[in-house]
Amino acid sequence: MRKLIAAVMVAGAALVGGQAIAADFPYYPPVIEIPDVDYGVEGSFYLRGNAGGNLLWAKEAAAYECTACGGLSLTKFPFVENGYGYSLGAGVGYETGTGLRVDATVDYVGNEGLKVTKGAAYGFHADDYKVKLRSTIALANAYYDFSFGGDYGYGAAGGAFGYVGAGTGVAFSHVEVNSPAGIVVPSGSNTSFAAAGMAGVGYDFGAVVADLGYRAIYINQLTNGAAYPDTVTSDHNWLHEVRGTLRYRFN
């Protein structure tokens, strides 16, 4: 009996001692680290607006003229002065976050001063003729933005960057010819293929991106759309622009 009582007392002492020792060690639950979820490269939509100045260049105009005059024939006249004007535009686009972006733009272009001079051989028609152009140009564009820091690709809030791009679309043009007194050249409109190439530099402020660049716009044909013999045309026309652009990211 004494042995049993002694065993119970030893077991009780051991239990009390174990609880006292355990109380000296605080309990911390295990920390489970969850890795970040990789959502990939995120892009954003943007709105854009731009304004700039332009120069219109073309090699020659074609019109029906009589010189000798055994009849009318299609005659080509070289342009002797370029035209100058402005452009205003807007668009919507999407940037992928990898440097690639695409947008659709519509620009209104005004230009005046592209000039042809007909010499004395053309008698009553001898004088200066100047073109007044009003055109709406719709383009689908693609660009590649690259960081000046040497990073591969380019994303949001990237600081200074450069870009190159190209676009294709259509030009809806209205042509007027300012002619000498007494000579009437009808005005008219036409629709023609258009394309563009762009390059420039900019700065990304985060939600807002600003850039300054050069754009060359090719317009396949400009014409007053008049019937024979009042038709006047100019093929392979180039608008050279310097323009500033602001983009606003809205997501």
C-alpha positions in Angstrom: 0.0 0.0 0.0 2.8 2.4 0.8 4.4 1.6 -2.6 1.1 2.5 -4.4 0.8 5.8 -2.5 4.4 6.7 -3.3 3.8 6.0 -7.0 0.8 8.2 -7.1 2.7 11.1 -5.4 5.6 10.8 -7.9 3.2 10.9 -10.9 1.4 14.0 -9.5 4.6 15.8 -8.9 5.8 15.0 -12.5 2.5 16.4 -13.9 2.6 19.6 -12.0 6.3 20.1 -12.9 5.7 19.5 -16.6 2.9 22.1 -16.7 5.2 24.7 -15.0 8.0 24.1 -17.5 5.5 24.3 -20.4 4.3 27.6 -19.1 7.8 29.1 -19.6 7.6 28.5 -23.4 5.1 30.8 -25.3 3.1 29.2 -28.1 3.4 30.6 -31.6 1.1 29.3 -34.3 3.0 28.2 -37.5 3.5 30.8 -40.2 2.4 29.6 -43.7 3.8 31.7 -46.5 1.5 32.0 -49.6 3.4 32.9 -52.8 2.2 36.0 -54.8 -0.2 35.2 -57.6 1.3 35.9 -61.0 -1.4 37.5 -63.0 1.0 38.1 -66.0 1.6 41.5 -67.7 -1.4 43.8 -67.3 -2.4 46.3 -70.0 -4.7 49.3 -70.0 -7.1 51.2 -72.2 -6.5 54.9 -73.0 -8.0 57.9 -74.6 -5.7 60.3 -76.7 -5.8 63.7 -78.2 -3.3 65.4 -80.4 -2.6 68.7 -82.3 0.1 69.7 -84.7 1.3 71.5 -87.8 1.8 70.0 -91.2 3.4 70.5 -94.6 1.8 69.1 -97.8 4.1 67.9 -100.6 3.2 66.4 -104.0 5.1 66.1 -107.2 2.5 67.4 -109.7 -1.1 68.0 -110.6 -2.9 66.8 -113.7 -5.5 68.7 -115.6 -7.0 68.9 -119.1 -5.4 71.8 -121.0 -5.2 73.2 -124.6 -2.0 74.6 -125.9 -1.9 74.6 -129.6 -5.1 74.1 -129.5 -6.1 71.1 -131.5 -8.0 69.7 -128.5 -7.8 69.1 -124.8 -5.2 66.7 -123.4 -4.2 65.6 -119.9 -1.3 67.8 -118.9 0.9 67.5 -115.8 2.0 70.6 -113.9 4.7 70.5 -111.2 3.9 72.0 -107.8 6.3 74.9 -107.2 5.4 75.6 -103.5 4.3 73.3 -100.6 1.2 73.8 -98.6 1.1 74.5 -94.8 -1.6 73.8 -92.2 -2.6 72.1 -89.0 -4.2 69.0 -87.7 -6.4 68.1 -84.7 -7.2 64.5 -83.7 -8.5 62.1 -81.1 -8.6 58.3 -80.6 -9.0 55.3 -78.3 -6.5 52.5 -77.8 -5.0 49.7 -75.7 -1.5 49.1 -74.4 -0.4 45.6 -73.6 2.2 46.5 -70.9 5.0 44.9 -73.0 5.7 48.0 -75.2 3.1 47.2 -77.8 0.0 49.3 -78.2 -2.7 49.8 -80.7 -5.3 52.6 -81.3 -7.8 54.0 -83.8 -7.6 57.7 -84.6 -9.5 60.3 -86.5 -7.8 63.5 -87.5 -9.1 66.7 -89.1 -6.5 68.2 -91.4 -6.4 71.7 -92.9 -3.8 72.8 -95.5 -3.4 75.7 -98.0 -0.8 77.0 -100.4 0.2 74.0 -102.6 0.8 75.9 -105.8 1.0 75.3 -109.6 2.1 78.0 -112.0 1.0 77.9 -115.6 3.3 79.8 -118.0 2.5 82.1 -120.9 2.1 79.2 -123.3 -1.3 78.6 -121.7 -2.6 82.1 -122.7 -5.7 83.1 -120.7 -5.1 80.3 -118.2 -1.5 81.5 -117.4 -1.3 82.3 -113.7 -0.9 80.8 -110.2 -3.3 78.1 -108.9 -3.4 77.2 -105.2 -4.9 74.1 -103.5 -7.0 74.3 -100.4 -7.3 70.9 -98.7 -9.7 69.8 -95.9 -9.4 66.2 -95.0 -10.7 63.7 -92.4 -8.2 60.9 -91.9 -9.2 57.7 -90.1 -6.4 55.2 -89.2 -5.8 52.0 -87.4 -2.3 52.2 -85.8 0.2 49.9 -84.0 3.2 51.2 -82.0 6.2 49.9 -80.1 7.3 51.9 -77.0 10.8 51.4 -75.7 12.4 52.7 -72.5 15.6 54.9 -72.7 16.8 53.0 -69.7 17.6 49.9 -71.8 14.7 47.8 -70.4 13.1 45.2 -72.7 9.7 46.4 -73.5 8.0 49.3 -71.7 5.1 49.5 -69.2 3.2 51.9 -67.0 5.0 54.8 -65.2 8.1 54.2 -67.3 9.6 57.7 -67.4 11.2 58.8 -70.7 10.7 56.6 -73.7 10.8 56.5 -77.5 8.3 55.0 -80.0 7.9 53.9 -83.6 4.6 53.1 -85.3 2.6 52.6 -88.5 -1.0 52.9 -89.5 -3.4 52.3 -92.4 -6.8 53.7 -93.3 -8.7 56.1 -95.4 -8.8 59.8 -96.2 -12.0 61.7 -96.9 -10.9 64.9 -98.6 -12.4 68.1 -100.0 -10.3 70.0 -102.5 -10.7 73.6 -103.7 -8.5 75.3 -106.2 -8.0 79.1 -105.9 -7.8 80.2 -109.5 -7.3 83.5 -111.3 -10.3 85.9 -111.8 -12.5 84.7 -114.6 -11.4 81.1 -114.4 -13.6 78.7 -112.5 -12.2 75.4 -111.2 -15.0 73.4 -109.5 -14.5 72.1 -106.0 -15.2 68.6 -104.9 -14.4 65.6 -102.7 -13.0 62.1 -102.9 -12.1 59.1 -100.8 -8.7 57.6 -101.0 -6.4 55.0 -99.3 -4.1 56.5 -96.6 -1.2 55.2 -94.6 1.2 56.6 -91.9 4.5 56.1 -90.3 5.3 57.6 -86.9 8.3 58.1 -84.6 8.9 60.3 -81.5 9.8 60.6 -77.8 7.7 61.1 -74.7 7.4 60.9 -70.9 5.1 58.6 -68.9 3.8 60.3 -65.7 1.6 57.3 -64.8 -2.0 58.0 -65.6 -1.0 60.6 -68.2 1.5 60.2 -71.0 2.8 63.0 -73.2 4.8 62.7 -76.4 6.1 64.8 -79.3 6.6 63.1 -82.6 6.8 63.2 -86.4 4.2 61.6 -88.6 4.2 61.1 -92.4 0.8 60.5 -93.9 0.5 59.1 -97.4 -2.7 60.0 -99.4 -2.9 58.0 -102.6 -5.0 60.6 -104.5 -6.5 64.1 -104.1 -9.1 65.3 -106.7 -11.8 67.8 -107.1 -14.1 65.1 -108.4 -15.3 67.2 -111.3 -16.4 65.7 -114.6 -14.3 66.0 -117.8 -12.8 68.5 -118.7 -12.7 70.1 -115.3 -11.1 67.2 -113.5 -7.9 68.1 -111.4 -6.0 65.3 -109.7 -2.8 64.9 -107.6 -1.4 61.5 -107.0 1.0 60.3 -104.2 0.6 63.1 -101.7 2.5 63.4 -98.5 1.6 65.2 -95.3 4.5 65.8 -93.0 3.5 66.5 -89.4 5.0 67.5 -86.1 2.5 66.9 -83.4 2.1 66.7 -79.6 -0.1 64.0 -78.0 -1.6 63.4 -74.6 -2.8 60.0 -73.5 -4.9 59.2 -70.4 -5.1 55.7 -69.0 -8.5 55.0 -67.5 -8.1 51.6 -65.9 
